[in-house]
Amino acid sequence: MSNKTEHGASKPGNNKPSNRVFVTEAGEHIHGVMAEFETPSAVYHACEMVRDAGYRKWDCHTPFPIHGMEDAMGIKRTRLPLIVAAGGFTGAGLGFLMQYWMSGVDYQIVVQGKPFAAWEPFVPITFELGILFSAFSAIIGMLAINGLPRWHHPLFKKTRFLRSSQDRFFIAIEACDGKFDPDQTRALLERAGAQSIELVEE
């Protein structure tokens, strides 16, 4: 395997995204490295080692949830609640302003002697639009943050990876990580106890 360094590439050891392009001897672009582990405890401790080594562009794939894996991987708190809150307040605000404009400004009708812009009748629709916008913000925000939909992933080409839904545990480190180096990354995964390590082509 060789690597081509484009203009502006980060140096090995830098955890910022890299512009380096790694290719196999056959000229195929490298997506990253995949390591297989046999037990939950083995992959858990391996994740701690990868996290402590400073890698950022990597993921862990397991057939079932492992308690504490978020901490082992160093995953930060998601920004999704902020997106949902922004969507909810936006929907509620727009719902209130829409009703205020219709009832108090654009088409004034006396209803049971109440003021044109009385806020009390606006509550149900304001609430409903706040919930509606929150729901759409949650769905769209989740898809955007996770990079979905994605119809294909390079890992799917690996036969071993199919066992990630059965009885095996995998760590995949992407070549676009600023700290990625073919030899050093493989050595790290070997020290972590990987049973098998493979290059993953694009």
Backbone as CSV, one residue per row, in Angstrom:
resi,resn,N_x,N_y,N_z,CA_x,CA_y,CA_z,C_x,C_y,C_z
1,MET,0.848,-1.187,0.000,0.000,0.000,0.000,0.885,1.239,0.000
2,SER,0.463,2.257,-0.685,1.187,3.520,-0.711,0.234,4.629,-0.348
3,ASN,0.802,5.831,-0.146,-0.080,6.950,0.131,0.399,8.165,-0.629
4,LYS,-0.554,8.940,-1.122,-0.275,10.172,-1.833,-0.668,11.328,-0.934
5,THR,0.189,12.319,-0.810,-0.108,13.466,0.027,-0.443,14.654,-0.840
6,GLU,-1.671,15.143,-0.720,-2.101,16.284,-1.505,-1.743,17.580,-0.796
7,HIS,-1.906,18.686,-1.482,-1.590,20.001,-0.928,-2.443,20.263,0.310
8,GLY,-1.796,20.724,1.390,-2.535,21.070,2.588,-2.793,19.884,3.492
9,ALA,-2.106,18.767,3.273,-2.367,17.585,4.089,-1.850,17.782,5.496
10,SER,-2.476,17.144,6.456,-2.010,17.202,7.826,-0.949,16.139,8.028
11,LYS,-0.063,16.363,8.963,1.016,15.435,9.225,0.516,14.270,10.063
12,PRO,1.154,13.100,9.965,0.775,11.989,10.818,0.909,12.405,12.276
13,GLY,-0.060,12.019,13.098,-0.054,12.410,14.493,-0.986,13.557,14.773
14,ASN,-1.391,14.282,13.738,-2.362,15.354,13.898,-3.753,14.757,13.820
15,ASN,-4.632,15.097,14.780,-5.953,14.470,14.793,-6.971,15.234,13.974
16,LYS,-6.544,16.236,13.212,-7.464,16.920,12.323,-7.661,16.094,11.058
17,PRO,-8.809,16.272,10.355,-9.036,15.515,9.123,-7.888,15.690,8.143
18,SER,-7.502,14.614,7.503,-6.353,14.621,6.613,-6.784,14.611,5.152
19,ASN,-5.949,15.245,4.308,-6.189,15.226,2.869,-5.360,14.139,2.181
20,ARG,-4.628,13.377,2.986,-3.816,12.309,2.387,-4.715,11.230,1.796
21,VAL,-4.268,10.674,0.686,-5.026,9.623,0.006,-4.179,8.360,-0.003
22,PHE,-4.666,7.296,0.616,-3.969,6.023,0.645,-4.560,5.107,-0.417
23,VAL,-3.685,4.419,-1.131,-4.135,3.514,-2.188,-3.396,2.187,-2.063
24,THR,-4.040,1.135,-2.548,-3.398,-0.177,-2.560,-2.450,-0.255,-3.750
25,GLU,-1.711,-1.348,-3.833,-0.813,-1.534,-4.968,-1.594,-1.640,-6.271
26,ALA,-2.866,-2.043,-6.174,-3.701,-2.135,-7.370,-4.336,-0.797,-7.733
27,GLY,-4.072,0.230,-6.918,-4.587,1.557,-7.215,-5.937,1.867,-6.592
28,GLU,-6.461,0.976,-5.740,-7.749,1.222,-5.100,-7.579,2.140,-3.888
29,HIS,-8.496,3.068,-3.720,-8.437,3.976,-2.585,-8.798,3.225,-1.307
30,ILE,-8.070,3.545,-0.245,-8.280,2.892,1.041,-9.280,3.705,1.866
31,HIS,-10.318,3.012,2.343,-11.281,3.654,3.244,-10.760,3.671,4.672
32,GLY,-10.056,2.601,5.049,-9.534,2.539,6.404,-9.084,1.143,6.755
33,VAL,-9.049,0.865,8.058,-8.623,-0.425,8.576,-9.723,-0.978,9.468
34,MET,-10.005,-2.270,9.337,-11.029,-2.935,10.139,-10.377,-4.009,10.992
35,ALA,-10.686,-4.004,12.286,-10.141,-4.992,13.209,-11.277,-5.764,13.867
36,GLU,-11.080,-7.080,14.007,-12.104,-7.955,14.574,-11.709,-8.407,15.980
37,PHE,-12.700,-8.418,16.880,-12.488,-8.867,18.257,-13.542,-9.908,18.609
38,GLU,-13.203,-10.787,19.563,-14.082,-11.920,19.863,-15.059,-11.657,20.998
39,THR,-14.705,-10.787,21.945,-15.545,-10.605,23.124,-15.872,-9.130,23.350
40,PRO,-16.961,-8.854,24.080,-17.304,-7.463,24.392,-16.216,-6.755,25.194
41,SER,-15.620,-7.462,26.147,-14.577,-6.826,26.968,-13.348,-6.486,26.129
42,ALA,-13.030,-7.339,25.158,-11.859,-7.089,24.316,-12.070,-5.838,23.459
43,VAL,-13.247,-5.725,22.845,-13.493,-4.561,21.997,-13.654,-3.303,22.849
44,TYR,-14.175,-3.448,24.057,-14.325,-2.292,24.950,-12.961,-1.692,25.279
45,HIS,-12.024,-2.539,25.689,-10.689,-2.042,26.038,-9.939,-1.559,24.795
46,ALA,-10.204,-2.185,23.657,-9.585,-1.717,22.416,-10.081,-0.319,22.072
47,CYS,-11.363,-0.072,22.283,-11.908,1.263,22.036,-11.254,2.299,22.930
48,GLU,-10.986,1.933,24.172,-10.295,2.853,25.072,-8.900,3.188,24.550
49,MET,-8.218,2.189,24.001,-6.874,2.426,23.470,-6.917,3.330,22.240
50,VAL,-7.890,3.079,21.346,-8.021,3.922,20.150,-8.378,5.356,20.550
51,ARG,-9.270,5.490,21.506,-9.637,6.827,22.002,-8.432,7.545,22.584
52,ASP,-7.669,6.853,23.436,-6.519,7.468,24.080,-5.410,7.789,23.085
53,ALA,-5.385,7.068,21.958,-4.374,7.340,20.934,-4.695,8.608,20.149
54,GLY,-5.922,9.136,20.311,-6.265,10.406,19.684,-7.002,10.316,18.368
55,TYR,-7.453,9.127,17.993,-8.202,9.004,16.738,-9.598,9.612,16.892
56,ARG,-10.080,10.215,15.813,-11.396,10.858,15.825,-12.373,10.233,14.823
57,LYS,-11.866,9.806,13.670,-12.726,9.284,12.592,-12.712,7.759,12.640
58,TRP,-13.498,7.217,13.547,-13.543,5.763,13.686,-14.859,5.384,14.336
59,ASP,-15.163,4.077,14.288,-16.427,3.620,14.854,-16.276,2.188,15.341
60,CYS,-17.221,1.794,16.203,-17.252,0.445,16.741,-18.576,-0.198,16.336
61,HIS,-18.522,-1.454,15.894,-19.719,-2.152,15.433,-19.881,-3.431,16.255
62,THR,-21.025,-3.560,16.915,-21.280,-4.708,17.777,-22.671,-5.271,17.491
63,PRO,-22.879,-6.576,17.775,-24.198,-7.179,17.521,-25.246,-6.781,18.552
64,PHE,-24.838,-6.165,19.642,-25.772,-5.715,20.673,-25.130,-4.553,21.429
65,PRO,-25.929,-3.734,22.101,-25.375,-2.594,22.840,-24.450,-3.064,23.975
66,ILE,-23.369,-2.346,24.177,-22.424,-2.632,25.262,-22.442,-1.455,26.226
67,HIS,-22.775,-1.730,27.470,-22.896,-0.667,28.471,-21.572,0.077,28.632
68,GLY,-21.629,1.403,28.573,-20.442,2.227,28.764,-19.607,2.440,27.519
69,MET,-20.063,1.928,26.369,-19.276,2.048,25.144,-19.081,3.504,24.744
70,GLU,-20.089,4.359,25.019,-19.952,5.778,24.669,-18.749,6.397,25.374
71,ASP,-18.551,6.060,26.641,-17.405,6.592,27.386,-16.104,5.992,26.871
72,ALA,-16.134,4.696,26.554,-14.925,4.044,26.048,-14.481,4.659,24.723
73,MET,-15.439,5.101,23.914,-15.113,5.699,22.618,-14.871,7.198,22.717
74,GLY,-15.216,7.794,23.859,-15.036,9.237,24.018,-16.055,10.042,23.258
75,ILE,-17.269,9.479,23.089,-18.316,10.176,22.345,-18.864,11.324,23.191
76,LYS,-18.930,12.497,22.614,-19.445,13.663,23.312,-20.965,13.699,23.248
77,ARG,-21.547,14.540,24.095,-22.997,14.680,24.132,-23.497,15.185,22.778
78,THR,-24.582,14.603,22.298,-25.108,14.969,20.986,-25.702,16.372,20.987
79,ARG,-25.660,17.004,19.816,-26.273,18.336,19.654,-27.742,18.248,19.281
80,LEU,-28.271,17.030,19.170,-29.647,16.871,18.717,-30.676,17.573,19.615
81,PRO,-30.537,17.550,20.952,-31.523,18.274,21.769,-31.606,19.761,21.447
82,LEU,-30.474,20.368,21.113,-30.488,21.791,20.752,-31.233,22.003,19.441
83,ILE,-31.045,21.078,18.495,-31.747,21.177,17.212,-33.248,21.025,17.416
84,VAL,-33.634,20.057,18.256,-35.054,19.841,18.528,-35.660,21.050,19.228
85,ALA,-34.949,21.612,20.208,-35.451,22.790,20.918,-35.616,23.973,19.972
86,ALA,-34.639,24.173,19.088,-34.728,25.278,18.127,-35.926,25.080,17.205
87,GLY,-36.128,23.859,16.740,-37.274,23.580,15.877,-38.590,23.776,16.599
88,GLY,-38.671,23.330,17.851,-39.902,23.473,18.618,-40.270,24.925,18.876
89,PHE,-39.299,25.715,19.313,-39.577,27.130,19.577,-39.906,27.876,18.284
90,THR,-39.252,27.475,17.188,-39.560,28.101,15.898,-40.997,27.799,15.485
91,GLY,-41.405,26.539,15.610,-42.771,26.167,15.253,-43.796,26.862,16.125
92,ALA,-43.550,26.920,17.436,-44.485,27.577,18.345,-44.580,29.072,18.049
93,GLY,-43.427,29.689,17.790,-43.429,31.116,17.491,-44.156,31.437,16.199
94,LEU,-43.888,30.638,15.169,-44.566,30.858,13.889,-46.064,30.606,14.006
95,GLY,-46.434,29.586,14.785,-47.853,29.300,14.976,-48.580,30.452,15.659
96,PHE,-47.947,31.026,16.666,-48.564,32.151,17.375,-48.666,33.374,16.467
97,LEU,-47.580,33.683,15.754,-47.589,34.855,14.878,-48.596,34.701,13.737
98,MET,-48.729,33.480,13.212,-49.698,33.241,12.148,-51.117,33.557,12.627
99,GLN,-51.458,33.076,13.810,-52.803,33.322,14.345,-53.006,34.791,14.710
100,TYR,-51.966,35.404,15.249,-52.074,36.823,15.605,-52.338,37.655,14.351
101,TRP,-51.614,37.357,13.265,-51.797,38.108,12.024,-53.197,37.892,11.457
102,MET,-53.650,36.640,11.450,-54.958,36.341,10.885,-56.090,36.969,11.689
103,SER,-56.036,36.823,13.009,-57.151,37.255,13.852,-57.077,38.714,14.270
104,GLY,-55.868,39.208,14.472,-55.735,40.553,15.010,-55.407,41.628,13.996
105,VAL,-54.956,41.227,12.809,-54.514,42.229,11.829,-55.225,42.066,10.494
106,ASP,-55.123,40.905,9.891,-55.577,40.729,8.522,-57.094,40.579,8.392
107,TYR,-57.732,39.847,9.295,-59.167,39.564,9.142,-59.823,39.585,10.524
108,GLN,-60.083,40.754,10.993,-60.622,40.927,12.348,-62.109,40.585,12.394
109,ILE,-62.444,39.652,13.299,-63.833,39.264,13.507,-64.096,39.249,15.017
110,VAL,-65.192,39.869,15.423,-65.556,39.868,16.836,-66.125,38.497,17.182
111,VAL,-65.501,37.828,18.161,-65.953,36.505,18.615,-66.268,36.607,20.108
112,GLN,-67.554,36.539,20.440,-68.015,36.583,21.827,-67.477,37.804,22.570
113,GLY,-67.306,38.891,21.863,-66.878,40.132,22.490,-65.436,40.140,22.977
114,LYS,-64.613,39.186,22.553,-63.220,39.121,23.003,-62.332,40.008,22.120
115,PRO,-61.175,40.424,22.641,-60.238,41.214,21.824,-59.819,40.434,20.576
116,PHE,-59.510,41.180,19.517,-59.116,40.526,18.265,-57.867,39.646,18.436
117,ALA,-56.907,40.122,19.220,-55.632,39.410,19.351,-55.491,38.726,20.706
118,ALA,-56.587,38.280,21.282,-56.513,37.560,22.557,-55.656,36.298,22.391
119,TRP,-54.709,36.071,23.304,-53.753,34.977,23.127,-54.310,33.618,23.540
120,GLU,-55.315,33.603,24.410,-55.808,32.327,24.928,-56.263,31.348,23.838
121,PRO,-57.005,31.793,22.816,-57.409,30.829,21.770,-56.258,30.325,20.903
122,PHE,-55.112,31.016,20.992,-53.976,30.631,20.154,-53.190,29.452,20.740
123,VAL,-53.443,29.098,22.003,-52.618,28.108,22.692,-52.612,26.737,22.003
124,PRO,-53.759,26.150,21.655,-53.710,24.794,21.067,-52.871,24.695,19.799
125,ILE,-53.096,25.611,18.851,-52.347,25.537,17.595,-50.872,25.862,17.822
126,THR,-50.591,26.816,18.720,-49.197,27.117,19.052,-48.491,25.873,19.588
127,PHE,-49.159,25.174,20.489,-48.597,23.947,21.059,-48.410,22.874,19.985
128,GLU,-49.415,22.683,19.151,-49.352,21.618,18.146,-48.252,21.868,17.126
129,LEU,-48.100,23.116,16.689,-47.035,23.403,15.723,-45.654,23.286,16.371
130,GLY,-45.569,23.597,17.656,-44.297,23.397,18.356,-43.910,21.932,18.385
131,ILE,-44.872,21.050,18.673,-44.607,19.611,18.681,-44.280,19.109,17.271
132,LEU,-45.026,19.587,16.270,-44.795,19.141,14.897,-43.387,19.500,14.429
133,PHE,-42.980,20.750,14.655,-41.649,21.175,14.238,-40.566,20.437,15.026
134,SER,-40.830,20.137,16.300,-39.855,19.385,17.099,-39.653,17.992,16.522
135,ALA,-40.756,17.352,16.130,-40.661,15.996,15.586,-39.866,15.976,14.288
136,PHE,-40.169,16.902,13.396,-39.429,16.952,12.133,-37.957,17.311,12.361
137,SER,-37.692,18.205,13.312,-36.305,18.576,13.624,-35.540,17.378,14.156
138,ALA,-36.200,16.550,14.988,-35.542,15.367,15.541,-35.174,14.381,14.437
139,ILE,-36.103,14.128,13.538,-35.859,13.157,12.467,-34.791,13.659,11.501
140,ILE,-34.974,14.885,11.009,-34.029,15.434,10.029,-32.658,15.645,10.665
141,GLY,-32.629,16.138,11.912,-31.362,16.352,12.596,-30.604,15.059,12.827
142,MET,-31.317,14.000,13.233,-30.680,12.709,13.454,-30.079,12.173,12.162
143,LEU,-30.835,12.255,11.072,-30.325,11.771,9.789,-29.097,12.567,9.347
144,ALA,-29.139,13.888,9.519,-28.017,14.733,9.101,-26.765,14.450,9.926
145,ILE,-26.907,14.353,11.251,-25.758,14.127,12.119,-25.119,12.766,11.838
146,ASN,-25.945,11.758,11.539,-25.431,10.411,11.281,-25.048,10.184,9.824
147,GLY,-25.195,11.212,8.983,-24.824,11.050,7.577,-25.730,10.090,6.826
148,LEU,-26.996,10.092,7.176,-27.961,9.197,6.542,-28.922,9.970,5.652
149,PRO,-29.558,9.364,4.662,-29.389,7.942,4.323,-28.097,7.677,3.559
150,ARG,-27.515,6.529,3.798,-26.333,6.085,3.060,-26.600,4.672,2.593
151,TRP,-26.704,4.494,1.300,-27.156,3.220,0.747,-26.050,2.174,0.671
152,HIS,-24.801,2.601,0.790,-23.691,1.655,0.716,-22.559,2.131,1.606
153,HIS,-21.846,1.175,2.172,-20.678,1.490,2.988,-19.562,0.520,2.621
154,PRO,-18.315,0.982,2.542,-17.214,0.092,2.156,-17.090,-1.151,3.027
155,LEU,-17.494,-1.076,4.304,-17.393,-2.240,5.176,-18.282,-3.385,4.715
156,PHE,-19.345,-3.055,4.001,-20.281,-4.099,3.561,-19.637,-5.078,2.580
157,LYS,-18.515,-4.683,1.986,-17.844,-5.567,1.031,-17.009,-6.649,1.721
158,LYS,-16.816,-6.505,3.024,-16.009,-7.465,3.768,-16.885,-8.582,4.332
159,THR,-16.545,-9.818,3.964,-17.340,-10.957,4.423,-17.312,-11.079,5.940
160,ARG,-16.164,-10.824,6.546,-16.056,-10.917,8.004,-17.020,-9.965,8.707
161,PHE,-17.228,-8.815,8.102,-18.044,-7.790,8.764,-19.494,-8.241,8.922
162,LEU,-19.939,-9.205,8.122,-21.313,-9.700,8.240,-21.579,-10.284,9.622
163,ARG,-20.540,-10.728,10.294,-20.713,-11.310,11.625,-20.897,-10.244,12.709
164,SER,-20.829,-8.974,12.318,-21.049,-7.905,13.302,-22.487,-7.892,13.799
165,SER,-23.381,-8.571,13.091,-24.768,-8.689,13.536,-25.035,-10.039,14.197
166,GLN,-23.951,-10.818,14.414,-24.127,-12.151,15.009,-23.315,-12.301,16.292
167,ASP,-21.996,-12.488,16.144,-21.204,-12.813,17.329,-19.795,-12.231,17.306
168,ARG,-19.544,-11.225,16.492,-18.222,-10.619,16.441,-18.316,-9.106,16.639
169,PHE,-17.169,-8.508,17.013,-17.112,-7.093,17.348,-15.991,-6.450,16.523
170,PHE,-16.273,-5.279,15.961,-15.327,-4.666,15.025,-15.051,-3.210,15.376
171,ILE,-13.830,-2.813,15.090,-13.437,-1.401,15.126,-12.946,-1.037,13.730
172,ALA,-13.461,0.068,13.195,-13.048,0.536,11.868,-12.497,1.950,12.002
173,ILE,-11.256,2.146,11.627,-10.602,3.455,11.676,-10.452,3.954,10.244
174,GLU,-10.940,5.153,9.977,-10.954,5.676,8.616,-9.617,6.312,8.244
175,ALA,-9.283,6.203,6.973,-8.007,6.746,6.484,-7.997,8.265,6.482
176,CYS,-9.175,8.898,6.553,-9.220,10.360,6.545,-8.886,10.949,7.908
177,ASP,-8.702,10.114,8.919,-8.303,10.601,10.235,-6.879,11.152,10.161
178,GLY,-6.662,12.274,10.800,-5.348,12.906,10.737,-4.233,12.064,11.339
179,LYS,-4.550,11.162,12.258,-3.538,10.318,12.880,-3.348,8.986,12.166
180,PHE,-4.153,8.751,11.123,-4.080,7.449,10.451,-2.740,7.261,9.757
181,ASP,-2.121,6.159,10.063,-0.909,5.710,9.387,-1.025,4.193,9.275
182,PRO,-0.895,3.632,8.083,-1.143,2.187,7.910,-0.407,1.301,8.900
183,ASP,0.872,1.548,9.072,1.665,0.683,9.951,1.367,0.947,11.424
184,GLN,1.316,2.221,11.808,1.090,2.545,13.216,-0.318,2.163,13.661
185,THR,-1.292,2.382,12.793,-2.666,2.029,13.143,-2.821,0.521,13.286
186,ARG,-2.208,-0.232,12.378,-2.247,-1.703,12.486,-1.566,-2.158,13.777
187,ALA,-0.420,-1.555,14.094,0.299,-1.938,15.305,-0.539,-1.657,16.552
188,LEU,-1.258,-0.536,16.554,-2.116,-0.209,17.688,-3.213,-1.257,17.860
189,LEU,-3.838,-1.650,16.767,-4.918,-2.628,16.836,-4.393,-4.011,17.225
190,GLU,-3.165,-4.334,16.813,-2.572,-5.602,17.225,-2.325,-5.604,18.725
191,ARG,-1.808,-4.485,19.257,-1.596,-4.388,20.701,-2.917,-4.456,21.455
192,ALA,-3.989,-3.994,20.815,-5.305,-4.014,21.451,-5.913,-5.403,21.475
193,GLY,-5.288,-6.358,20.802,-5.768,-7.731,20.846,-6.664,-8.138,19.699
194,ALA,-6.574,-7.461,18.557,-7.419,-7.804,17.413,-7.087,-9.205,16.897
195,GLN,-8.121,-9.970,16.583,-7.942,-11.316,16.038,-7.649,-11.285,14.545
196,SER,-8.154,-10.260,13.888,-7.945,-10.126,12.447,-7.953,-8.638,12.097
197,ILE,-7.074,-8.222,11.196,-6.980,-6.831,10.766,-6.949,-6.808,9.241
198,GLU,-7.831,-6.036,8.642,-7.902,-5.963,7.181,-7.989,-4.520,6.721
199,LEU,-7.411,-4.270,5.537,-7.625,-2.997,4.875,-9.023,-2.985,4.246
200,VAL,-9.636,-1.851,4.251,-10.974,-1.710,3.654,-10.862,-0.732,2.478
201,GLU,-11.144,-1.239,1.277,-11.073,-0.387,0.104,-12.399,0.346,-0.103
202,GLU,-12.318,1.486,-0.774,-13.536,2.241,-1.082,-14.417,1.464,-2.063
